[in-house]
Amino acid sequence: MPPPPAKLELVLVRHGESVGNREGRMQGHRDYPLSPRGREQARELAAFFRQRGVSFSSAYTSPLSRAKETAQILCANLELPPAVEDADLKEITAGCLEGLDHSQIVERHPTFMQRGLEGLGDFSEFGGESYDDMQARVERLCAGLYARHDGQGERLLLVSHGGLLFQLAKHLISVPVPRVSILRYGNCTASLIRMRERRGTWLGELVWHVPLELYGTDPHRDVGALFR
């Protein structure tokens, strides 16, 4: 993989609340739209960026509608060109778990809830992506971004999903990449990661990680980390 360009910054944003989030469903590649609350969350995030002078040179989004519409709202309110769709920003494929709520997963696929921490990022047992598949996708995503952006001081907006962004953040800020760590990505959480060279290795620095409850007006409601 080529090194990132000097001074590249990435702002990772999880989509606003979707209909699937509201219903407590495992979404994966299922294409649930934003809920009205999710659209308002995206507008509040855009206002937060405007008020603090957070600007972007380019924007990218998952093609799934909950992320794509979040990106459309952000770009429109920030006067950015439309976000470029990148299939590698799609959520982790969850196979036969997709569309199910917590009680249905417990009833039909009890082994999912019984797995240890090291198994939580692997959906291959259920016909979805394996942990290794996901790491390869994250590396491909980064290589594509680095190849397209070779200027100085660029800041990119990436709108995606909780599972994908968790794996991407780990990849950017850790050497070696841990299989297990905790970084919560609620709806419309935003993270700034600045790429820097440290002793011959390019590594991301997590500058800030801002959840909705710090800038939004709507009371926070956690639908559960597993239901992305």
Residue frames relative to the residue before (quaternion, step in Angstrom):
aa qw qx qy qz dx dy dz
M 1.0000 0.0000 0.0000 0.0000 0.00 0.00 0.00
P 0.4426 -0.6775 0.5036 0.3025 3.64 -0.89 0.83
P 0.5417 -0.6003 0.4572 0.3702 3.59 -1.14 0.53
P 0.5527 -0.5888 0.4539 0.3764 3.60 -1.17 0.45
P 0.5676 -0.5794 0.4387 0.3870 3.59 -1.13 0.48
A 0.6140 -0.5591 0.4054 0.3822 3.55 -1.17 0.60
K 0.8533 0.1574 -0.1452 0.4754 3.54 -1.13 0.83
L 0.3605 0.7191 -0.5175 0.2917 3.62 1.10 0.47
E 0.0807 -0.7767 0.6237 0.0343 3.57 -1.00 0.93
L 0.1574 -0.7754 0.6085 0.0608 3.55 -1.05 0.86
V 0.1235 -0.7580 0.6358 0.0766 3.57 -0.91 0.94
L 0.1774 -0.7977 0.5739 0.0527 3.55 -0.51 1.27
V 0.0192 -0.8060 0.5902 -0.0405 3.59 -0.76 1.08
R 0.2843 -0.7221 0.6032 0.1840 3.53 -0.91 0.94
H 0.5969 -0.5946 0.4162 0.3420 3.57 -1.11 0.74
G 0.5880 -0.5561 0.4542 0.3724 3.56 -1.30 0.30
E 0.7247 -0.4152 0.3038 0.4585 3.55 -1.30 0.15
S 0.2087 -0.7677 0.5970 0.1033 3.56 -0.92 0.97
V 0.6640 -0.4528 0.3936 0.4462 3.54 -1.32 0.09
G 0.6376 0.5285 -0.3243 0.4571 3.59 1.05 -0.75
N 0.6199 0.5213 -0.3333 0.4826 3.59 1.04 -0.76
R 0.6664 0.5232 -0.3047 0.4352 3.56 0.85 -0.99
E 0.7195 0.4171 -0.2315 0.5048 3.58 1.09 -0.77
G 0.4537 -0.7153 0.4313 0.3107 3.61 1.28 -0.04
R 0.4217 0.7238 -0.4441 0.3179 3.59 1.05 0.76
M 0.4785 -0.6011 0.5499 0.3275 3.53 -1.27 0.52
Q 0.2368 -0.8403 0.4753 0.1093 3.58 -0.41 1.18
G 0.0207 -0.8146 0.5778 0.0458 3.60 0.69 -1.02
H 0.7969 -0.2376 0.2061 0.5158 3.57 -0.79 -1.05
R 0.4113 0.6795 -0.5004 0.3446 3.62 1.19 0.13
D 0.3453 -0.8046 0.4590 0.1508 3.54 -0.76 1.06
Y 0.0308 0.8135 -0.5749 0.0823 3.55 0.42 1.27
P 0.3950 -0.7176 0.5149 0.2527 3.63 -0.92 0.82
L 0.6322 -0.4850 0.4239 0.4307 3.54 -1.31 0.06
S 0.4054 -0.6407 0.5866 0.2849 3.53 -1.26 0.52
P 0.6649 -0.4621 0.3667 0.4581 3.64 -1.19 0.17
R 0.6260 0.5308 -0.3293 0.4667 3.58 1.05 -0.75
G 0.6462 0.5289 -0.3186 0.4485 3.59 1.01 -0.77
R 0.6308 0.5181 -0.3326 0.4723 3.58 1.05 -0.71
E 0.6504 0.5006 -0.3174 0.4750 3.57 0.99 -0.79
Q 0.6113 0.5427 -0.3492 0.4581 3.61 1.03 -0.71
A 0.6552 0.5086 -0.3137 0.4623 3.59 0.95 -0.86
R 0.6439 0.5062 -0.3245 0.4731 3.61 0.99 -0.76
E 0.6493 0.5089 -0.3234 0.4634 3.59 1.01 -0.75
L 0.6343 0.5130 -0.3362 0.4705 3.58 1.03 -0.71
A 0.6252 0.5286 -0.3390 0.4635 3.60 0.99 -0.78
A 0.6495 0.5089 -0.3149 0.4691 3.59 0.99 -0.82
F 0.6155 0.5430 -0.3342 0.4633 3.58 1.05 -0.77
F 0.6642 0.4898 -0.3086 0.4730 3.60 0.90 -0.90
R 0.6581 0.5166 -0.3168 0.4468 3.63 0.89 -0.90
Q 0.6818 0.5120 -0.2963 0.4303 3.57 0.83 -0.98
R 0.7576 0.3646 -0.1900 0.5070 3.57 1.10 -0.66
G 0.5081 -0.6964 0.3962 0.3160 3.56 1.25 0.27
V 0.3652 0.7132 -0.5126 0.3087 3.59 1.10 0.66
S 0.0073 0.8169 -0.5733 0.0636 3.57 -0.40 1.26
F 0.2652 -0.7697 0.5698 0.1121 3.55 -1.30 0.42
S 0.4051 -0.6946 0.5376 0.2538 3.55 -1.20 0.60
S 0.7910 -0.0201 0.0378 0.6104 3.60 1.13 -0.65
A 0.1964 -0.7689 0.5973 0.1162 3.54 -1.28 0.43
Y 0.1007 -0.7679 0.6316 0.0360 3.53 -1.17 0.77
T 0.0547 -0.8141 0.5780 0.0128 3.56 -1.12 0.64
S 0.5431 -0.5284 0.5392 0.3676 3.49 -1.35 0.35
P 0.4694 -0.6849 0.4724 0.2955 3.61 -1.05 0.66
L 0.5005 0.6350 -0.4465 0.3834 3.63 1.20 -0.14
S 0.5920 -0.6687 0.3165 0.3196 3.54 -0.82 1.08
R 0.6278 0.5490 -0.3656 0.4134 3.63 0.98 -0.66
A 0.6821 0.4295 -0.2766 0.5232 3.58 1.12 -0.64
K 0.6444 0.5455 -0.3266 0.4248 3.57 0.93 -0.91
E 0.6850 0.4649 -0.2990 0.4746 3.61 0.90 -0.85
T 0.5892 0.5451 -0.3673 0.4699 3.60 1.08 -0.64
A 0.6650 0.4937 -0.2983 0.4743 3.59 0.93 -0.90
Q 0.6312 0.5345 -0.3401 0.4475 3.61 0.97 -0.78
I 0.6576 0.4994 -0.3094 0.4717 3.60 0.95 -0.86
L 0.6603 0.5048 -0.3106 0.4612 3.59 0.91 -0.90
C 0.6911 0.4836 -0.2923 0.4506 3.58 0.79 -0.99
A 0.6475 0.5180 -0.3258 0.4542 3.60 0.97 -0.82
N 0.7168 0.4512 -0.2544 0.4667 3.59 0.90 -0.90
L 0.7231 0.4036 -0.2366 0.5082 3.59 1.19 -0.50
E 0.4114 -0.7388 0.4385 0.3044 3.57 1.37 0.14
L 0.3617 0.7026 -0.5095 0.3406 3.54 0.92 1.05
P 0.5595 -0.5456 0.4737 0.4060 3.59 -1.18 0.36
P 0.6555 -0.5133 0.3558 0.4247 3.61 -1.14 0.46
A 0.5352 -0.6332 0.4594 0.3188 3.56 -1.09 0.78
V 0.4282 -0.6760 0.5457 0.2490 3.55 -1.14 0.76
E 0.3717 -0.7262 0.5318 0.2272 3.60 -0.83 0.94
D 0.0164 -0.7756 0.6305 -0.0241 3.55 -1.01 0.91
A 0.4095 -0.7495 0.4672 0.2284 3.57 -0.48 1.20
D 0.6180 0.5578 -0.3553 0.4251 3.60 1.12 -0.50
L 0.6132 0.5261 -0.3541 0.4709 3.62 1.28 -0.09
K 0.4351 0.6942 -0.4696 0.3291 3.61 1.24 0.06
E 0.6182 -0.5576 0.4098 0.3727 3.55 -1.24 0.48
I 0.6385 -0.4849 0.4244 0.4209 3.57 -1.30 0.28
T 0.4142 -0.6845 0.5391 0.2630 3.56 -0.98 0.84
A 0.1833 -0.8226 0.5341 0.0667 3.59 -0.70 1.10
G 0.4709 -0.7179 0.4277 0.2828 3.61 1.21 0.30
C 0.8484 -0.1576 0.1275 0.4890 3.56 -1.00 -0.89
L 0.5485 0.6029 -0.4060 0.4133 3.60 1.25 -0.03
E 0.5450 0.6579 -0.3943 0.3386 3.56 1.17 -0.50
G 0.7867 0.2940 -0.2495 0.4822 3.53 -0.95 0.94
L 0.6259 0.5479 -0.3337 0.4434 3.58 1.27 -0.24
D 0.3482 -0.7002 0.5720 0.2477 3.56 -1.18 0.56
H 0.7680 -0.3901 0.2378 0.4488 3.58 -1.30 0.13
S 0.6984 0.4726 -0.2933 0.4505 3.60 0.78 -0.95
Q 0.6432 0.5166 -0.3257 0.4619 3.59 1.03 -0.70
I 0.6360 0.5103 -0.3322 0.4742 3.60 1.02 -0.74
V 0.6408 0.5197 -0.3261 0.4615 3.60 0.93 -0.86
E 0.6967 0.4829 -0.2741 0.4542 3.59 0.93 -0.88
R 0.7915 0.3578 -0.1673 0.4663 3.59 0.80 -1.04
H 0.8046 0.1390 -0.0399 0.5760 3.59 1.06 -0.71
P 0.0516 -0.8633 0.5012 0.0301 3.61 0.64 1.08
T 0.5939 0.5888 -0.3840 0.3913 3.62 1.06 -0.56
F 0.5570 0.6078 -0.3991 0.4013 3.60 1.14 -0.48
M 0.7244 0.4298 -0.2425 0.4813 3.57 0.90 -0.90
Q 0.6660 0.5141 -0.2942 0.4534 3.59 1.25 -0.32
R 0.4894 0.6884 -0.4300 0.3188 3.61 1.21 -0.18
G 0.5041 -0.6245 0.5020 0.3223 3.55 -1.23 0.50
L 0.7376 -0.4311 0.2839 0.4353 3.57 -1.29 0.19
E 0.6758 0.5170 -0.3104 0.4239 3.60 0.93 -0.82
G 0.6802 0.4895 -0.2992 0.4563 3.58 1.19 -0.29
L 0.4841 0.7284 -0.4114 0.2565 3.58 1.23 -0.27
G 0.7196 0.4387 -0.2643 0.4689 3.62 1.08 -0.54
D 0.6461 0.5143 -0.3093 0.4716 3.59 1.26 0.15
F 0.0868 -0.8237 0.5604 0.0007 3.57 -0.61 1.18
S 0.3513 0.7807 -0.4686 0.2178 3.60 1.25 0.19
E 0.5839 0.5893 -0.3691 0.4190 3.60 1.10 -0.63
F 0.7559 0.3716 -0.1785 0.5086 3.57 1.15 -0.66
G 0.6340 -0.5599 0.3143 0.4309 3.57 1.27 0.38
G 0.5730 0.5821 -0.3828 0.4317 3.58 1.25 0.30
E 0.7416 -0.3867 0.2938 0.4628 3.56 -1.26 -0.36
S 0.4099 -0.6744 0.5535 0.2660 3.52 -1.15 0.67
Y 0.6721 -0.4683 0.3745 0.4344 3.56 -1.28 0.22
D 0.6713 0.4941 -0.3005 0.4636 3.59 0.91 -0.91
D 0.5988 0.5487 -0.3588 0.4600 3.61 1.05 -0.71
M 0.6794 0.5067 -0.2897 0.4448 3.54 0.92 -0.95
Q 0.6433 0.5100 -0.3299 0.4661 3.60 1.00 -0.78
A 0.6384 0.5158 -0.3269 0.4685 3.59 1.01 -0.75
R 0.6441 0.5157 -0.3254 0.4619 3.60 1.00 -0.77
V 0.6426 0.5161 -0.3241 0.4644 3.60 0.96 -0.83
E 0.6476 0.5078 -0.3222 0.4679 3.59 0.96 -0.81
R 0.6486 0.5096 -0.3165 0.4684 3.60 1.00 -0.82
L 0.6187 0.5410 -0.3340 0.4614 3.58 1.02 -0.80
C 0.6873 0.4798 -0.2875 0.4635 3.60 0.82 -0.97
A 0.6406 0.5278 -0.3338 0.4468 3.59 0.93 -0.84
G 0.6554 0.5127 -0.3096 0.4601 3.58 1.00 -0.81
L 0.6554 0.5040 -0.3112 0.4686 3.58 0.97 -0.83
Y 0.6634 0.5080 -0.3074 0.4554 3.58 0.91 -0.90
A 0.6600 0.5140 -0.3112 0.4509 3.59 1.01 -0.79
R 0.7122 0.4627 -0.2587 0.4602 3.61 1.07 -0.71
H 0.7733 0.2937 -0.1508 0.5413 3.59 1.16 -0.45
D 0.0877 0.8179 -0.5578 0.1106 3.54 -0.24 1.31
G 0.4740 0.6759 -0.4416 0.3514 3.59 1.23 0.31
Q 0.5601 -0.5965 0.4666 0.3357 3.52 -1.37 0.03
G 0.8677 0.1816 -0.1019 0.4513 3.55 -1.08 0.72
E 0.3767 0.7310 -0.4975 0.2762 3.62 1.07 0.52
R 0.1192 -0.7534 0.6404 0.0899 3.54 -1.22 0.63
L 0.1600 -0.8101 0.5627 0.0392 3.56 -0.66 1.18
L 0.2820 -0.7202 0.6114 0.1675 3.55 -1.14 0.78
L 0.0478 -0.7872 0.6148 -0.0100 3.58 -0.76 1.10
V 0.0917 -0.8008 0.5916 0.0157 3.60 -0.56 1.17
S 0.1438 0.8087 -0.5421 0.1775 3.54 -0.52 1.18
H 0.6428 -0.5297 0.4378 0.3385 3.55 -1.24 -0.68
G 0.6917 -0.5256 0.3092 0.3869 3.57 -1.20 0.56
G 0.6938 0.4816 -0.2910 0.4495 3.58 0.84 -0.93
L 0.6739 0.4898 -0.2894 0.4715 3.57 0.89 -0.96
L 0.6895 0.4899 -0.2997 0.4413 3.60 0.83 -0.95
F 0.5977 0.5524 -0.3590 0.4568 3.58 1.08 -0.65
Q 0.6884 0.4613 -0.2818 0.4836 3.60 0.89 -0.92
L 0.6399 0.5227 -0.3273 0.4584 3.60 1.02 -0.74
A 0.6549 0.5094 -0.3199 0.4574 3.59 0.89 -0.89
K 0.6271 0.5291 -0.3378 0.4611 3.60 0.95 -0.84
H 0.6651 0.5209 -0.2976 0.4448 3.56 0.90 -1.00
L 0.7043 0.4917 -0.2715 0.4342 3.59 0.93 -0.88
I 0.8114 0.3364 -0.1438 0.4558 3.59 0.90 -0.87
S 0.7456 0.4074 -0.2113 0.4832 3.63 1.20 -0.18
V 0.0310 0.7513 -0.6590 0.0146 3.56 -1.16 0.79
P 0.4614 -0.3699 -0.7684 0.2445 1.53 -0.93 2.34
V 0.6095 -0.5489 0.4150 0.3937 3.58 -1.28 0.26
P 0.3353 -0.7539 0.5220 0.2162 3.62 -0.64 1.02
R 0.4684 -0.6549 0.5049 0.3113 3.56 -1.09 0.60
V 0.7873 0.1927 -0.0942 0.5781 3.59 1.04 -0.76
S 0.2845 0.6890 -0.6393 0.1889 3.54 -0.98 1.01
I 0.3548 -0.7359 0.5401 0.2023 3.57 -1.25 0.25
L 0.1954 0.7254 -0.6428 0.1496 3.55 -0.87 1.07
R 0.2613 -0.8204 0.4916 0.1306 3.54 -0.27 1.27
Y 0.0763 -0.7798 0.6211 0.0179 3.58 -0.93 1.00
G 0.0873 -0.7862 0.6118 0.0055 3.57 -0.09 1.32
N 0.7136 -0.4244 0.3225 0.4547 3.56 -1.31 0.12
C 0.8583 0.0495 -0.1004 0.5008 3.56 -0.95 1.06
T 0.2911 0.6940 -0.5749 0.3211 3.58 1.03 0.76
A 0.1223 -0.7914 0.5974 0.0432 3.58 -1.03 0.83
S 0.0695 -0.7949 0.6027 0.0074 3.57 -0.99 0.92
L 0.2075 -0.7498 0.6138 0.1342 3.57 -1.02 0.81
I 0.0293 -0.7803 0.6244 -0.0214 3.56 -0.77 1.11
R 0.1641 -0.7921 0.5859 0.0484 3.55 -0.71 1.15
M 0.3143 -0.7562 0.5463 0.1762 3.58 -0.72 1.09
R 0.0421 0.7948 -0.6002 0.0793 3.56 -0.86 1.04
E 0.4125 -0.6688 0.5518 0.2794 3.53 -1.23 0.51
R 0.0155 -0.7897 0.6119 -0.0407 3.55 -0.77 1.10
R 0.8354 -0.1807 0.0739 0.5139 3.57 -0.46 1.27
G 0.7754 -0.3812 0.1768 0.4713 3.54 0.85 1.05
T 0.6976 0.4057 -0.2705 0.5250 3.61 1.27 0.04
W 0.3492 -0.7132 0.5667 0.2198 3.57 -0.94 0.89
L 0.0831 0.7993 -0.5816 0.1268 3.53 -0.68 1.15
G 0.4310 -0.7041 0.5041 0.2537 3.55 -1.05 0.77
E 0.2313 -0.7378 0.6204 0.1309 3.52 -1.18 0.74
L 0.3153 -0.7421 0.5596 0.1915 3.59 -0.65 1.09
V 0.1991 -0.8229 0.5263 0.0789 3.58 -0.23 1.32
W 0.7730 -0.1727 0.0849 0.6045 3.58 1.01 -0.81
H 0.1433 -0.7516 0.6426 0.0403 3.51 -1.31 0.61
V 0.0121 -0.8604 0.5030 -0.0811 3.56 -0.05 1.37
P 0.2240 -0.7839 0.5647 0.1286 3.62 -0.59 1.09
L 0.7017 -0.4889 0.3362 0.3944 3.52 -1.28 0.45
E 0.6574 0.5491 -0.3342 0.3930 3.59 0.91 -0.80
L 0.6276 0.5337 -0.3494 0.4463 3.63 1.20 -0.21
Y 0.8047 0.2360 -0.1358 0.5275 3.62 1.13 -0.42
G 0.6499 0.5389 -0.3209 0.4291 3.62 1.17 -0.41
T 0.4562 -0.6922 0.4969 0.2566 3.54 -1.28 0.41
D 0.6257 0.5458 -0.3339 0.4463 3.57 1.24 -0.40
P 0.5157 -0.6351 0.4564 0.3499 3.66 -0.85 0.81
H 0.4971 -0.6786 0.4597 0.2849 3.55 -0.97 0.91
R 0.0249 -0.7688 0.6389 0.0129 3.52 -1.11 0.78
D 0.2242 -0.7969 0.5526 0.0962 3.57 -0.53 1.20
V 0.2329 -0.8015 0.5367 0.1235 3.57 -0.58 1.15
G 0.6550 -0.5111 0.3175 0.4572 3.60 1.22 0.03
A 0.5304 -0.6877 0.4051 0.2857 3.55 -0.87 1.03
L 0.6652 0.5304 -0.3168 0.4191 3.60 1.06 -0.65
F 0.7253 0.4559 -0.2310 0.4612 3.57 1.12 -0.58
R 0.0864 -0.8776 0.4712 -0.0187 3.47 0.39 1.40
